């Protein structure tokens, strides 16, 4: 089943990283979160409330997570880092395979907001085709398990749903998804970047969901969960917890 191939590639436990990107300026993305199991980076995410992280539902692997905030490198013992346990996960109730791939994580305590640890707002409204955004993560730089030493970021451009659907063929691109690609081939996200953000106008517009067999391949554009499609669900979970 092609769907399961894509999910496996993106959710693979060996954290892989942004391809064709560059080192982010240290702590310039203070909302970035590393989801870890036994100090191993598994997925990305963003801090949307002092005690809540937004990530992808396919990152939920039923093992207790630690959330690391304020990191630039994942290995260095940086004084800005904060580690918090995940109290409860809220994968979207209608998550199946590639659809509704979004999850909220309730933290065991509130993060201490500092210069290096900040919240990100949720982007509302539609995303214009051709608009420029960024994606970031600690994944594989060359699709060969070459792990990132530092947080990576890459500029991407929003693609029209029609073009994205045509390139993906039989894999349905839903209205609750958004596609984006780098300016050239081999630029985009890879498996350990799952759950990380598509940041447009400084706000969280998408959640890294799935890509094709090769990371950053223009024939199978990167697909994100569209945050604005789930705003009501996000607000309901936040208000009730």
matplotlib code that plots the C-alpha trace (Angstrom):
import matplotlib.pyplot as plt

x = [0.0, 1.6, 0.1, 1.9, 5.2, 4.9, 4.0, 6.8, 9.3, 8.2, 7.7, 10.9, 12.5, 15.9, 15.4, 16.3, 16.5, 15.7, 17.4, 18.9, 18.5, 20.9, 21.7, 19.1, 20.5, 20.8, 17.5, 15.9, 13.0, 12.3, 8.9, 10.7, 10.3, 12.1, 10.0, 12.4, 12.4, 15.3, 17.1, 16.7, 15.0, 11.9, 9.7, 9.4, 6.7, 5.9, 4.9, 1.5, 0.7, 3.0, 1.7, 0.7, 2.7, 1.3, 2.7, 1.6, -0.7, 1.6, 4.3, 2.1, 3.9, 2.4, 5.7, 6.3, 7.7, 10.0, 9.6, 12.9, 12.5, 15.1, 17.5, 19.8, 21.9, 20.3, 23.6, 25.1, 24.3, 22.8, 21.7, 18.6, 17.2, 14.1, 12.8, 9.2, 7.3, 4.2, 1.2, -1.3, -1.5, -4.5, -4.3, -7.1, -10.1, -10.5, -6.8, -6.4, -3.3, -2.5, -5.7, -6.2, -2.5, -2.4, -1.9, -1.7, 0.5, -0.4, 2.8, 3.4, 4.0, 4.1, 7.3, 9.2, 9.0, 12.5, 14.3, 15.0, 11.6, 8.5, 5.0, 4.0, 0.6, -1.7, -2.1, -5.7, -7.1, -6.1, -2.5, -1.9, -0.2, 3.3, 3.7, 7.0, 7.3, 9.9, 10.1, 12.5, 13.7, 16.6, 16.4, 18.6, 20.4, 21.0, 18.5, 21.2, 20.9, 23.4, 22.0, 21.9, 24.2, 22.0, 18.5, 18.0, 15.6, 14.7, 12.6, 9.6, 6.9, 3.2, 2.0, -1.5, -3.6, -4.3, -0.6, 0.1, -2.7, -1.6, 2.0, 0.8, -1.6, -3.6, -2.7, -5.6, -4.6, -7.4, -8.6, -7.2, -3.7, -1.3, 1.7, 5.0, 8.4, 11.8, 13.0, 14.9, 14.8, 16.1, 14.9, 12.3, 11.6, 12.6, 11.4, 12.6, 11.1, 7.6, 5.3, 7.5, 6.0, 5.3, 5.8, 4.2, 4.2, 5.7, 2.8, 2.2, 0.4, 1.1, 2.4, 4.9, 2.9, 4.3, 6.5, 7.6, 10.2, 13.0, 13.0, 12.6, 11.5, 9.5, 7.7, 6.1, 5.7, 5.9, 2.5, 1.6, -1.6, -3.3, -3.5, -6.4, -8.6, -8.3, -8.6, -11.9, -10.6, -7.4, -9.2, -11.7, -8.8, -7.0, -10.1, -11.0, -7.5]
y = [0.0, 3.3, 5.2, 3.1, 3.4, 7.3, 7.2, 4.9, 7.1, 10.2, 8.7, 6.6, 6.5, 7.6, 11.4, 12.7, 16.3, 19.1, 18.6, 21.4, 23.9, 25.8, 26.3, 28.5, 31.4, 30.1, 30.5, 32.4, 29.8, 29.9, 28.1, 24.9, 21.7, 18.4, 15.3, 12.8, 9.2, 8.3, 11.5, 10.5, 13.0, 11.5, 14.4, 18.2, 20.4, 24.0, 25.5, 27.1, 27.6, 27.4, 23.9, 22.7, 21.6, 21.2, 18.3, 15.5, 12.6, 10.0, 10.9, 9.3, 6.0, 5.2, 5.7, 8.5, 11.6, 14.2, 17.7, 19.7, 23.5, 26.2, 24.0, 24.9, 21.7, 18.6, 17.2, 20.2, 21.0, 24.4, 26.4, 27.7, 24.1, 23.1, 19.5, 18.7, 15.4, 14.9, 14.4, 13.5, 13.3, 14.4, 13.0, 14.2, 11.8, 11.4, 10.7, 7.9, 7.2, 10.5, 12.5, 14.7, 14.3, 16.6, 16.2, 18.3, 17.4, 18.5, 19.1, 18.1, 21.8, 25.2, 26.1, 29.1, 31.7, 33.2, 34.8, 31.2, 29.7, 31.5, 30.7, 30.8, 31.9, 30.0, 31.4, 32.0, 32.3, 30.7, 30.4, 32.1, 30.0, 31.3, 32.8, 32.1, 30.3, 28.3, 24.9, 23.8, 20.7, 18.6, 15.8, 14.4, 16.9, 14.5, 11.7, 9.3, 9.5, 12.3, 13.9, 17.6, 19.1, 22.2, 23.3, 23.5, 25.7, 26.0, 28.4, 26.8, 28.1, 27.3, 25.2, 25.1, 22.1, 21.2, 21.0, 19.1, 16.6, 16.1, 15.2, 12.9, 11.0, 8.4, 9.8, 12.1, 15.7, 16.9, 20.4, 20.1, 19.8, 22.3, 21.5, 23.4, 22.9, 24.5, 26.6, 23.6, 19.8, 18.2, 20.9, 20.2, 18.1, 14.5, 11.9, 13.2, 16.6, 15.1, 17.3, 20.4, 23.7, 25.3, 29.0, 31.7, 35.4, 34.3, 32.0, 28.3, 27.5, 23.8, 20.6, 18.4, 15.3, 13.3, 13.3, 10.8, 8.1, 10.6, 13.8, 17.1, 15.5, 17.9, 15.0, 14.3, 17.7, 18.0, 17.8, 19.6, 19.4, 22.8, 24.3, 26.7, 23.7, 22.5, 25.8, 24.9, 21.5, 23.1, 25.8, 23.2, 21.0, 24.0, 25.4, 22.1, 21.3]
z = [0.0, -1.2, 1.7, 4.3, 2.4, 2.6, 6.3, 7.1, 5.4, 7.2, 10.7, 10.7, 14.1, 12.8, 12.9, 9.4, 8.5, 6.1, 2.7, 0.7, 3.6, 5.8, 9.5, 11.2, 13.1, 16.7, 18.6, 15.7, 15.7, 19.5, 19.0, 17.7, 19.7, 19.5, 20.5, 22.0, 23.3, 25.5, 24.2, 20.6, 18.3, 16.7, 15.5, 15.4, 16.7, 17.8, 21.1, 20.7, 24.5, 27.5, 28.1, 24.6, 21.5, 18.0, 15.9, 13.6, 14.6, 12.9, 15.5, 18.2, 18.9, 22.3, 24.2, 26.7, 25.0, 26.3, 24.7, 24.4, 24.0, 23.4, 21.5, 18.6, 18.6, 20.1, 21.4, 23.1, 26.7, 26.0, 29.1, 27.2, 26.9, 28.8, 28.9, 29.8, 29.9, 27.8, 30.1, 27.4, 23.6, 21.5, 18.0, 15.8, 16.3, 12.5, 11.8, 9.3, 7.3, 5.6, 6.5, 9.5, 10.4, 13.4, 17.1, 20.3, 23.2, 26.8, 28.8, 32.4, 33.3, 31.7, 29.7, 31.0, 28.2, 27.6, 24.7, 23.4, 24.2, 22.6, 21.4, 17.7, 16.6, 14.2, 10.7, 9.7, 6.2, 2.9, 1.7, -1.7, -4.4, -4.9, -1.4, 0.4, 3.7, 5.6, 7.1, 9.8, 11.6, 12.8, 10.1, 7.4, 5.1, 2.2, 2.4, 3.6, 7.4, 7.7, 10.9, 11.5, 14.0, 14.3, 13.4, 9.7, 7.7, 4.0, 2.0, 0.3, -2.0, -1.7, -4.7, -6.1, -5.0, -8.6, -9.5, -6.3, -7.0, -10.6, -9.5, -6.7, -9.0, -7.1, -3.6, -2.7, -1.8, 0.5, 1.1, 4.6, 3.2, 1.7, -0.7, -0.8, -2.5, -2.5, -5.4, -6.9, -6.7, -3.5, -1.2, 1.5, 4.6, 5.4, 7.9, 11.3, 10.4, 10.8, 13.0, 12.4, 11.0, 7.8, 8.8, 6.7, 7.8, 11.1, 12.0, 11.9, 8.7, 8.3, 10.0, 8.2, 7.1, 4.2, 1.1, -1.5, -1.7, -2.0, 0.1, -1.7, -5.0, -7.1, -8.6, -5.2, -3.5, 0.2, 1.9, 5.1, 7.3, 6.9, 10.4, 9.6, 8.7, 12.3, 14.2, 15.8, 17.0, 18.3, 20.2, 21.7, 23.0, 24.4, 26.1, 27.7, 29.0]

ax = plt.figure().add_subplot(projection="3d")
ax.plot(x, y, z, "-o")
ax.set_aspect("equal")
plt.show()
